[in-house]
């Protein structure tokens, strides 16, 4: 293979990488804007409603909003919580739910997307509620 061919292909690969990075930045910026709206308009209100309903049923939970996340934490054990956050390590970024619960001396953690493959702007309160219901049941069963 000729050196000129290697150089031509290298320049093409570098240019493609630049274009891909620019497109990824646009997708990430859009996802971050959509996530902020999702967090304030849909996720936080739904988590507050869930905490109120749980407390009314005798399962005291609190809501925290640390650093661009929302966390539903059991008042009985700070190790047991459900958290919604933006995962920017994947392309495109997705909203993930993280659940941590204690089982005896060990702590079990799980993480999964709220809605896999759909844009953040399409995640509804119903999606958040469905995720919370499934995860809360896992925390409450002992």
Residue, then its C-alpha position, 0 to 999 in steps of 0.5 A: x500500500x502506498x503512503x499517499x493512500x494511507x495519508x488520504x485515508x487518515x485525513x478522511x478518518x480524522x475529518x469524520x471523527x471531527x464531524x461525529x464529535x460535533x454531532x455528538x455535542x449537539x445531541x448532548x446539548x439537546x439532551x441536557x436541555x430536555x433533561x432539565x425540563x423533564x426534571x423540573x416539569x415531570x420527574x420532581x413533581x411525580x417523585x414528590x407525589x409518590x413520596x406523599x402517597x408512600x408516607x400516607x400508606x405508612x412508608x415514610x420516604x423523603x425527596x432530595x434533589x442533589x446536583x441535577x438528580x431527583x432521589x426518593x429515599x426511605x426514612x428508615x434506611x438512607x441506603x435504600x433509594x431510587x434516583x433519576x439522573x442523566x447518563x451522559x456517558x452514552x450516545x445519545x444521553x438517556x435518563x436512567x433510574x438507579x435503585x439501591x436497597x439493603x439486603x441484610x449486610x449487603x447493598x444491591x444496586x441496579x440501573x436501567x433507562x427509564x425509556x430505552x431508545x426514546x428521546x428525553x423529551x418524550x418521557x412522560x409522568x406515566x413513565x416515571x410513575x411506572x418506573x417508581x412503582x416497580x422499584x418501590x415494590x422491590x424496596x418495600x418487599x422484605 
